[in-house]
Amino acid sequence: MNPRSARLGEEKVSKLLLKLSFPAAIAMMVNGLYNVVDTIFIGKGVGSLAIGGLAIAFPIQMLIMGLAQMVGIGAASAVSRSLGANKVERANQIAGNGFISVLVLVGLFTILGLNFTEELLTIFGATNTLLPYANDYTKIILIGSIFFAFAVMSNNLIRAEGNAKVAMITMILGAGINIILDPVFIFAFNLGISGAALATIVSQFISFCYVLFYIYSGKSSLKVKLHHFMPNWNIIKEIFSVGFSAFARSSTSTIFAIVVNNSLRIYGGDIGITIFGIVNRVIAFLFLPIIGVVQGMQPIAGFNYGARKLERVNKVIKLSIMASTVLALIGWIIGESIPHVIFRAFTEDVNLIKQGSFVFRIVIAMVPLLGVQFVGATVFQAIGKAMPALILSLLRQFILLTPLILILPRLFNLQLFGVWLAFPIADILASIITILLMKKQISEINIKLNAGL
């Protein structure tokens, strides 16, 4: 077994979690910074309505991400368990089938998206003023979607073999180039929102090339050869069953976006959609370190569960909950303390800054509870339990938040305030349910430990 993979079952858990989580967190932060900077450049260079256009286009990007994450997370879980059980050839087969799967899925989605762009954006809540911005951005993003999807899927496999550093470099490379190209295309070439999209797909292509080079450089634990690309339906089924929770989260994010954008269109108009566009980007940035923690946790939990080292599984779950909760608390303090400063970075519109700051404080009110939610869903993905992973992935945004956004504005004439109030209420309910499911799973692990299994 490759020494890098073997250390997942031998090295001190706290040290290992830090080694795998820190690069992932840094990479996620840099990637998130690109999203924030991208939005700032668009807000300053094109106008606040263009930010609203981004909010409308964002669900399509989430769908592409969801397809890539479905294959990537499903394959990563299977690869981790295979490497833990010293089944290297099977790990290679899983990787090969993952590559083929993401190519077919994202290729079909791109063709569909390019043919029905305006129809999709209208469904996502585009107003007449926001549609031109969203349309110009989305069409270019779709053209480069296969490069983005391949890099996202491959990064999951790279983390599964324990090489968080390369996964970090991939994301930093793409995000860094994007940040550099944004002002060039938006301002220097005067391409507006289309320039932002063009900068994105160029950077994604470079990330794709770097990942491809690493996989076939001989440095990877995975040695994917031509015969590993032969479809194996049992492997594909396993990838999809475990990874489907990640796709469900992204696809239900699309349903959520349809609900929230259309609710905001009714109760808040263009300014409501624009505020949510900014809030959504900033929240994604502030709490990306939590995703870094759970990405570091997944290969450790999956490998040791496959190797029957259940005490290490228990340890990494507890440490991940602690770390993610602290990080969520830090993000919450920043967001509650200086929301006006945050909004001023995106726009000079005084009304937008005032309303946006008020909304931001409400939306993030219960965000310190997010840590346990992320860890819970990822634990079940890592150990190959598809149904609990699916439930927890759907829980906050789809099962709870989407209905609350439909119901609360109609109660007591809350209207727009009801949309914003739905967020903290969903966070409270989702955290309670996640804790209950996690306690049951940890109890099962402890029973197996005590029985010596």
Secondary structure, DSSP 4 states (H G I P E B T S, - for coil): --HHHHGGGTS-HHHHHHHHHHHHHHHHHHHHHHHHHHHHHHHHHT-HHHHHHHHHHHHHHHHHHHHHHHHHHHHHHHHHHHHHTT-HHHHHHHHHHHHHHHHHHHHHHHHHHHHSHHHHHHHTT--TTTHHHHHHHHHHHHHTHHHHHHHHHHHHHHHHTT-HHHHHHHHHHHHHHHHHHHHIIIIIS--HHHHHHHHHHHHHHHHHHHHHHHHTTT-SS----GGGGS--HHHHHHHHHHHHHHHHHHHHHHHHHHHHHHHHHHHTHHHHHHHHHHHHHHHHHHTHHHHHHHHHHHHHHHHHHHTT-HHHHHHHHHHHHHHHHHHHHHHHHHHHH-HHHHHHTT---HHHHHHHHHHHHHHTTTGGGHHHHHHHHHHHHHTT-HHHHHHHHHIIIIIIIHHHHHHGGGSTT-THHHHHHHHHHHHHHHHHHHHHHHHHHHHHHHHHHHTT-
